[in-house]
Amino acid sequence: MANFFTDNPDLKFHLNHPLMKKIVELKERNFEDKDKFDYAPVDFEDTMDSYGKVLDVIGEICGEIIAPNAEDIDQEGPHVENDRVVYAKGTEENLDAIRKAGLMGITLPRKYGGLNFSIVPYTMAADMVSRADAAFVNIWGLQDCAETIHEFADEEQKEKYLPRFCNGETGSMALTEPDAGSDLQSVMLKATYDEKKKQWFLNGVKRFITNGDGDISLVLARSEEGTKDGRGLSMFVYDNKAHQAIKVRRIEHKLGIIGSPTCELVYRNVPAELVGSRRMGLIRYVMSLMNGARLGIAAQSVGIAEAAWREALEYAKERKQFGKAIIEFPAVYEMLSVMKAKLDAARSLLYETSRFVDMYKAYFHISNERSLEKEERQEMKKYQMLADAYTPLAKGLASEVCNRIAYDSLQIHGGSGFMKDYPIERIYRDARITSIYEGTTQLQVVAALTGLAKGTYLKQIREYEETPLKPELHTYRRTLVAMTEEFEQALMKVQETEDKEFVDFHGRRLIEMAGNIIMGYLLLLDTNRESRFWKSLEVFLRNARSENKANAAFIAASGLSDMGRFKQDEVGEEE
Ligand SMILES: Cc1cc2nc3c(=O)[nH]c(=O)nc-3n(C[C@H](O)[C@H](O)[C@H](O)COP(=O)(O)OP(=O)(O)OC[C@H]3O[C@@H](n4cnc5c(N)ncnc54)[C@H](O)[C@@H]3O)c2cc1C
């Protein structure tokens, strides 16, 4: 039986990270649920055992149901009937299997019907589901909306909506509009309060909304008349199952993730409930919602990359040219080893980020119940900064790695990869979206530059540097120390200009350099725990060192006046 959890030992390795003990203890509040729920764990080992069991079930559903359905879903796709979305047959089967196994809402507290899982095993489930079908993971993953309701809605709303997610209802996140994509401050969908009916109503259009006809929707809308920026926006929850008041005008015809319906939605007097406080929609709630979703896309990227790498490896072993398997040609085996090294590095970054988010979120929820001790407050602050800095880094880098791995995997398939006969043709198309939605790579760089300016990455790099290592690994640390010095020089050169445009101009280069050092350290620490990551560490560092050198040389040779060379002459010219 195919099982995507047991056939990939890297998952168990990341699940058993030493920080998990603290995460579980914080999340389970000293296992207080054990007296209230007979399925609640009694201690750390019991919790880890239950994570393992649930992941094993998800792994089996991925291997036996979701992956086998992926091709048919890609062919059939969803469609619109009477203004409503109808999923492809396989999507319904997948949802049915997930619901029957009780795998929706697993991170929510038990009192709402969830399993109170931490983010790490949830991310792991997303990693596996994405490997099985990158389109389906979008529908499954929109349960992230429940997390935002859990964080910011009032108790009445939590009791109304959260158990429904646990019972298998789906979500959607309606932010984007025709004139508001990367720049969500421009959202115009109007929210008006009817004093007589004591009810908010939404009017306007949203586009590119994944699973737009889902049961429960979080909507960003302009509640403050006359405003034009983010401070006039609020967050609403709309009960689509109860009201069916939105109209799905169309589903987009698109390159990849075809099984995931991307909807254009029309709102005409659609009733909705305000979540949290007015004006905090974009500034606070959407930022939190998007951070969760960005981590989800990082997981999707790693899962797709895993699928692409496996397809390439299998094909390269079987395909013979010039009398031998193509895997024996240096050009092919080098591609495969770099793919695997980048996959391992991106996955390590994904789970490091998930742990940081877990630590921060656990303290956040505890702080809503009681005031934190001084030490706890400091820890919460530390992990909030790390979660904020690492989330765009993980999303930006993992999605680019995913695209590269999908590209190389197709290349290894030669002409056959271009045909619909092999899964890589679909996987390659699916990979493309990861660096676009939930904020393009360019926007992740903008967000990550904040982490750079605050010194969060460098501080964490120093912490990695101080971790005790086996003697045989010291040489790799020396390489990373040298890469850090080179990076600091490049950073200083850019920052001392005090020119924002110059910082933005080199943003991608600086973030790539920092990311390479961080992923290098993570692989080093992984190898320190288990030697089987050694090969990936070596291959990754060789590539990363030369990539960083190229970026450093580019920055060293550039000056403020150089930016003009890159500017397009046509800017501002109208026909
Ligand atoms: C398949 C799919 C599913 C989606 N699902 C959802 C969903 O469920 N909910 C939702 O609300 N939205 C969704 N979206 C919308 C998605 O988040 C946006 O498409 C994305 O954020 C980019 O916005 P845009 O398409 O308007 O591109 P634009 O914002 O117009 O960007 C165009 C280009 O300009 C660059 N750019 C823009 N601003 C800057 C800047 N400040 N610095 C540097 N470069 C910049 C971008 O990187 C990009 O290369 C989905 C989109 C797709 C394609």
The ligand as an SDF file (V2000), in Angstrom:
LIG
                    3D

 53 58  0  0  0  0  0  0  0  0999 V2000
   -4.5220   30.4810   -9.1840 C   0  0  0  0  0  0  0  0  0  0  0  0
   -4.6540   31.6500   -8.2710 C   0  0  0  0  0  0  0  0  0  0  0  0
   -5.2960   31.5050   -7.0570 C   0  0  0  0  0  0  0  0  0  0  0  0
   -5.4450   32.5950   -6.2190 C   0  0  0  0  0  0  0  0  0  0  0  0
   -6.1390   32.4500   -5.0150 N   0  0  0  0  0  0  0  0  0  0  0  0
   -6.4190   33.5520   -4.2820 C   0  0  0  0  0  0  0  0  0  0  0  0
   -7.2660   33.4730   -3.1330 C   0  0  0  0  0  0  0  0  0  0  0  0
   -7.7270   32.4000   -2.7530 O   0  0  0  0  0  0  0  0  0  0  0  0
   -7.5870   34.6140   -2.4780 N   0  0  0  0  0  0  0  0  0  0  0  0
   -7.1030   35.8240   -2.8630 C   0  0  0  0  0  0  0  0  0  0  0  0
   -7.4560   36.8170   -2.2380 O   0  0  0  0  0  0  0  0  0  0  0  0
   -6.2720   35.9410   -3.9320 N   0  0  0  0  0  0  0  0  0  0  0  0
   -5.9240   34.8390   -4.6480 C   0  0  0  0  0  0  0  0  0  0  0  0
   -5.1040   34.9450   -5.7370 N   0  0  0  0  0  0  0  0  0  0  0  0
   -4.5440   36.2360   -6.0870 C   0  0  0  0  0  0  0  0  0  0  0  0
   -3.0320   36.2940   -5.8570 C   0  0  0  0  0  0  0  0  0  0  0  0
   -2.7410   36.3530   -4.4920 O   0  0  0  0  0  0  0  0  0  0  0  0
   -2.5030   37.4810   -6.6600 C   0  0  0  0  0  0  0  0  0  0  0  0
   -2.6130   37.1250   -8.0250 O   0  0  0  0  0  0  0  0  0  0  0  0
   -1.0650   37.8090   -6.3250 C   0  0  0  0  0  0  0  0  0  0  0  0
   -0.9590   38.2980   -5.0080 O   0  0  0  0  0  0  0  0  0  0  0  0
   -0.4640   38.8400   -7.2850 C   0  0  0  0  0  0  0  0  0  0  0  0
   -1.3290   39.9020   -7.5320 O   0  0  0  0  0  0  0  0  0  0  0  0
   -1.6480   40.3370   -9.0500 P   0  0  0  0  0  0  0  0  0  0  0  0
   -2.0100   39.0880   -9.7860 O   0  0  0  0  0  0  0  0  0  0  0  0
   -2.6360   41.4180   -9.0330 O   0  0  0  0  0  0  0  0  0  0  0  0
   -0.2760   40.8240   -9.6060 O   0  0  0  0  0  0  0  0  0  0  0  0
    0.3160   42.3200   -9.4780 P   0  0  0  0  0  0  0  0  0  0  0  0
    0.1790   42.7800   -8.0780 O   0  0  0  0  0  0  0  0  0  0  0  0
   -0.2560   43.1520  -10.5520 O   0  0  0  0  0  0  0  0  0  0  0  0
    1.8590   42.0490   -9.7770 O   0  0  0  0  0  0  0  0  0  0  0  0
    2.3930   41.9920  -11.1050 C   0  0  0  0  0  0  0  0  0  0  0  0
    3.9260   41.9350  -11.0160 C   0  0  0  0  0  0  0  0  0  0  0  0
    4.4160   43.1230  -10.3690 O   0  0  0  0  0  0  0  0  0  0  0  0
    5.2600   42.7820   -9.2870 C   0  0  0  0  0  0  0  0  0  0  0  0
    5.0880   43.7420   -8.1980 N   0  0  0  0  0  0  0  0  0  0  0  0
    3.9440   44.2940   -7.7440 C   0  0  0  0  0  0  0  0  0  0  0  0
    4.1790   45.0940   -6.7050 N   0  0  0  0  0  0  0  0  0  0  0  0
    5.5060   45.0590   -6.4720 C   0  0  0  0  0  0  0  0  0  0  0  0
    6.3850   45.6590   -5.5100 C   0  0  0  0  0  0  0  0  0  0  0  0
    5.9400   46.4660   -4.5510 N   0  0  0  0  0  0  0  0  0  0  0  0
    7.7040   45.3680   -5.5720 N   0  0  0  0  0  0  0  0  0  0  0  0
    8.1850   44.5200   -6.5180 C   0  0  0  0  0  0  0  0  0  0  0  0
    7.4110   43.9410   -7.4510 N   0  0  0  0  0  0  0  0  0  0  0  0
    6.0900   44.1900   -7.4230 C   0  0  0  0  0  0  0  0  0  0  0  0
    4.8090   41.3930   -8.8750 C   0  0  0  0  0  0  0  0  0  0  0  0
    5.8300   40.6800   -8.1990 O   0  0  0  0  0  0  0  0  0  0  0  0
    4.4490   40.7620  -10.2140 C   0  0  0  0  0  0  0  0  0  0  0  0
    5.6160   40.2440  -10.7890 O   0  0  0  0  0  0  0  0  0  0  0  0
   -4.9230   33.8430   -6.5830 C   0  0  0  0  0  0  0  0  0  0  0  0
   -4.2520   33.9800   -7.8020 C   0  0  0  0  0  0  0  0  0  0  0  0
   -4.1160   32.9130   -8.6430 C   0  0  0  0  0  0  0  0  0  0  0  0
   -3.4150   33.1100   -9.9510 C   0  0  0  0  0  0  0  0  0  0  0  0
  1  2  1  0
  2  3  1  0
  2 52  2  0
  3  4  2  0
  4  5  1  0
  4 50  1  0
  5  6  2  0
  6  7  1  0
  6 13  1  0
  7  8  2  0
  7  9  1  0
  9 10  1  0
 10 11  2  0
 10 12  1  0
 12 13  2  0
 13 14  1  0
 14 15  1  0
 14 50  1  0
 15 16  1  0
 16 17  1  0
 16 18  1  0
 18 19  1  0
 18 20  1  0
 20 21  1  0
 20 22  1  0
 22 23  1  0
 23 24  1  0
 24 25  2  0
 24 26  1  0
 24 27  1  0
 27 28  1  0
 28 29  2  0
 28 30  1  0
 28 31  1  0
 31 32  1  0
 32 33  1  0
 33 34  1  0
 33 48  1  0
 34 35  1  0
 35 36  1  0
 35 46  1  0
 36 37  1  0
 36 45  1  0
 37 38  2  0
 38 39  1  0
 39 40  1  0
 39 45  2  0
 40 41  1  0
 40 42  2  0
 42 43  1  0
 43 44  2  0
 44 45  1  0
 46 47  1  0
 46 48  1  0
 48 49  1  0
 50 51  2  0
 51 52  1  0
 52 53  1  0
M  END
$$$$
